[in-house]
Amino acid sequence: MNIKKLGRLVTPYVVWLSILVMIPLVMMVILSFFETRGLDFTNATFTLSNWFRDLRDPSVLKALENSFTFAGITVAVVFLIGYPMAFILARSSFANKMVILMLTIIPMWSNSLLRNNALRNLFSEQSFVNDLLSKINLSFVLDIKGTPSAIIAGLVLTFLPFMILPVYTVLEKMDKSLIEASMDLGASPIRTFFKVTFPLSLKGVATGVIMVFLPSFSGFAVPYILGDGKFILVGTIIENSYNYNINFVSTLSILLVIIIFLMIFFVSKVDKEGESFL
Amino acid sequence: MSTTLAKISRRIVLFFRKPKVVKTTKTLTSVLKNFYFFFIMFLLYLPIIIIAFQSLNSSRNANRFVSFSFKWYVDMFSDSQLMEVVSNTLTNAFFSTLLSTVFGTMFAIGIHSLTKKARQKMVFLNQIPILNADVVTGISLMLIFKVLMSVFPNIFVPLPETALFFRVSLTVLLSHIYFSLPYVVLSVLPKLSELDPNLYDAALDLGSKPFDAMMKVIIPAIKAGIFTGMLMAFTMSIDDFVITFFTSGGAYDNVSIYVYGQIGKIMSPAVYAYNTLLTLTVVVVLVGMYISSAIKQKKQALAQIQHNRLPN
């Protein structure tokens, strides 16, 4: 098996990933325990205040609460909308599923900030769509710009494909004979779904939950565009202070890394083979 | 009389017999399914449709549709600010796609040839850039580049435009390669596991050098995976906002950063024209590829049928 000898091709990738993942992580941990001027460690003082004072500042706590609320609701809505969609796609008798699948991916080729800006316009009092509709004597006003609903709508539409795709993949690969067996043994379609199909698709759901939760939790562009800058999230604090308070930004980043690890741990509990991502 | 009554009652019973009821509920669920499918598709495409209409608006006023006009599709080429961010975005996407496809394929072949345990470890390591939050990736890379700045003071300064290519920022390019590579690796790996390892052995036994054997045996067999990875890398690169935001050092704006700066201001519809044009191009390319592969399959199937008929 000469192909086994090609393993050395991977060495540069290990070096690359270790440098770009490990070094910054170590740097951020160190920075979070100091008060420095940027990366300049002369006159640096060791301090716990980033973790124990600044992180408990009411504005930061509010940002964390906002992030959790928006990301949590987004994940729930995306799951409730996306799961049936993935199910319909996987069970469809459409002539070509590839085409349908392409149709769900195509929106991702349109700039996501512009798409959210279009929603911002749609959600304003005098929207472009309302003006278009008024030409055929119809009207549509959904004046929710600057509210949590607008932000959640934007996040849901931006990240919906991230839930549909992994769930679809799992449902598509599923052994159909298990479903037939369940039906043959007398279970109703609904019972079959909850006892067979759904538990087997949890892998895809877990991947989808991570892929949707993390960017909605940490992002700052969608909340800014649709919330009209009225809501502070964790990402917003990082965006505003990365240039002058790298110590606290590092603290927040490490906090995000901890949350990511907890989520991956939770997924590895659901998916023991560890090969569910994408 | 009683026989006609019996006939009628049988008709009624027949009408309500199970198969028919099942059939009506089936059509009802399929109508509901189709309705749901089209409704979600409509929601996903709504922003794109709005952008397309805005690009055809003759007025700069984003809230009023005045009249149809294609002028922004012409004007966008003379909008120097827009052209700069577009050329930055596309040049950067071109190089990052090219490099991450080449190296990603190489790394995937390497990972595939490891032992099972080592391979699982590498697959996990490969997930880190995908699973990590964009903000954390952006800050991490920014820190690395700031450290490198003490050795290369000009690391954040974009390379100047040359006769052949537009401006390239090394920090942004490296960051894009960093987050695109894992997608290429992930797209190529499944194709490699479908590959017969004996083919590579056979090529070596027949006297080809390892590199030639790789290029002529392995690469052609996994080209579908390489192509998917390339498409993913390109998609990720042109749409990135957060990571470019933190790693450009403020000296290299892409389309997303430009749009972010224009939120709440009067945006030139030329941006909408660019975006619509890009989306349409991708759709046309995909449809073209789909049709050409469908024609190829049909031709192969026809050839197969003819081949089977030959003995007669």
Chai-1 contact restraints between the chains, C-beta under 6 A:
chainA,res_idxA,chainB,res_idxB,connection_type,confidence,min_distance_angstrom,max_distance_angstrom,comment,restraint_id
A,M1,B,P197,contact,1.0,0.0,6.0,A-B,restraint_1
A,N2,B,Y200,contact,1.0,0.0,6.0,A-B,restraint_2
A,N2,B,D201,contact,1.0,0.0,6.0,A-B,restraint_3
A,N2,B,L204,contact,1.0,0.0,6.0,A-B,restraint_4
A,I3,B,S113,contact,1.0,0.0,6.0,A-B,restraint_5
A,I3,B,P197,contact,1.0,0.0,6.0,A-B,restraint_6
A,I3,B,Y200,contact,1.0,0.0,6.0,A-B,restraint_7
A,K4,B,S113,contact,1.0,0.0,6.0,A-B,restraint_8
A,L6,B,I109,contact,1.0,0.0,6.0,A-B,restraint_9
A,L6,B,G110,contact,1.0,0.0,6.0,A-B,restraint_10
A,L6,B,S113,contact,1.0,0.0,6.0,A-B,restraint_11
A,G7,B,G110,contact,1.0,0.0,6.0,A-B,restraint_12
A,G7,B,S113,contact,1.0,0.0,6.0,A-B,restraint_13
A,G7,B,L114,contact,1.0,0.0,6.0,A-B,restraint_14
A,L9,B,M106,contact,1.0,0.0,6.0,A-B,restraint_15
A,L9,B,I109,contact,1.0,0.0,6.0,A-B,restraint_16
A,L9,B,G110,contact,1.0,0.0,6.0,A-B,restraint_17
A,V10,B,F107,contact,1.0,0.0,6.0,A-B,restraint_18
A,V10,B,G110,contact,1.0,0.0,6.0,A-B,restraint_19
A,V10,B,I111,contact,1.0,0.0,6.0,A-B,restraint_20
A,Y13,B,F107,contact,1.0,0.0,6.0,A-B,restraint_21
A,L17,B,L125,contact,1.0,0.0,6.0,A-B,restraint_22
A,L20,B,Y178,contact,1.0,0.0,6.0,A-B,restraint_23
A,V21,B,I128,contact,1.0,0.0,6.0,A-B,restraint_24
A,P24,B,S140,contact,1.0,0.0,6.0,A-B,restraint_25
A,P24,B,L143,contact,1.0,0.0,6.0,A-B,restraint_26
A,P24,B,I144,contact,1.0,0.0,6.0,A-B,restraint_27
A,M27,B,L143,contact,1.0,0.0,6.0,A-B,restraint_28
A,L39,B,K146,contact,1.0,0.0,6.0,A-B,restraint_29
A,M85,B,I40,contact,1.0,0.0,6.0,A-B,restraint_30
A,I88,B,K33,contact,1.0,0.0,6.0,A-B,restraint_31
A,I88,B,F37,contact,1.0,0.0,6.0,A-B,restraint_32
A,P107,B,L44,contact,1.0,0.0,6.0,A-B,restraint_33
A,W109,B,T279,contact,1.0,0.0,6.0,A-B,restraint_34
A,W109,B,V282,contact,1.0,0.0,6.0,A-B,restraint_35
A,S110,B,I48,contact,1.0,0.0,6.0,A-B,restraint_36
A,S110,B,N275,contact,1.0,0.0,6.0,A-B,restraint_37
A,S110,B,T279,contact,1.0,0.0,6.0,A-B,restraint_38
A,N111,B,V255,contact,1.0,0.0,6.0,A-B,restraint_39
A,N111,B,N275,contact,1.0,0.0,6.0,A-B,restraint_40
A,S112,B,D239,contact,1.0,0.0,6.0,A-B,restraint_41
A,L113,B,F241,contact,1.0,0.0,6.0,A-B,restraint_42
A,L113,B,S256,contact,1.0,0.0,6.0,A-B,restraint_43
A,L113,B,V259,contact,1.0,0.0,6.0,A-B,restraint_44
A,L113,B,Y260,contact,1.0,0.0,6.0,A-B,restraint_45
A,L114,B,I51,contact,1.0,0.0,6.0,A-B,restraint_46
A,L114,B,V259,contact,1.0,0.0,6.0,A-B,restraint_47
A,L114,B,N275,contact,1.0,0.0,6.0,A-B,restraint_48
A,R115,B,P47,contact,1.0,0.0,6.0,A-B,restraint_49
A,A118,B,P47,contact,1.0,0.0,6.0,A-B,restraint_50
A,A118,B,I50,contact,1.0,0.0,6.0,A-B,restraint_51
A,A118,B,I51,contact,1.0,0.0,6.0,A-B,restraint_52
A,L119,B,P47,contact,1.0,0.0,6.0,A-B,restraint_53
A,N121,B,A62,contact,1.0,0.0,6.0,A-B,restraint_54
A,Q126,B,N63,contact,1.0,0.0,6.0,A-B,restraint_55
A,F128,B,N63,contact,1.0,0.0,6.0,A-B,restraint_56
A,D131,B,R64,contact,1.0,0.0,6.0,A-B,restraint_57
A,D131,B,F65,contact,1.0,0.0,6.0,A-B,restraint_58
A,L132,B,F65,contact,1.0,0.0,6.0,A-B,restraint_59
A,L214,B,A133,contact,1.0,0.0,6.0,A-B,restraint_60
A,S218,B,A133,contact,1.0,0.0,6.0,A-B,restraint_61
A,S218,B,V135,contact,1.0,0.0,6.0,A-B,restraint_62
A,A221,B,F241,contact,1.0,0.0,6.0,A-B,restraint_63
A,I225,B,I263,contact,1.0,0.0,6.0,A-B,restraint_64
A,G235,B,V135,contact,1.0,0.0,6.0,A-B,restraint_65
A,I238,B,V135,contact,1.0,0.0,6.0,A-B,restraint_66
A,S253,B,V136,contact,1.0,0.0,6.0,A-B,restraint_67
A,S253,B,I139,contact,1.0,0.0,6.0,A-B,restraint_68
A,L256,B,A133,contact,1.0,0.0,6.0,A-B,restraint_69
A,L256,B,V136,contact,1.0,0.0,6.0,A-B,restraint_70
A,F277,B,Q127,contact,1.0,0.0,6.0,A-B,restraint_71
A,L278,B,L186,contact,1.0,0.0,6.0,A-B,restraint_72
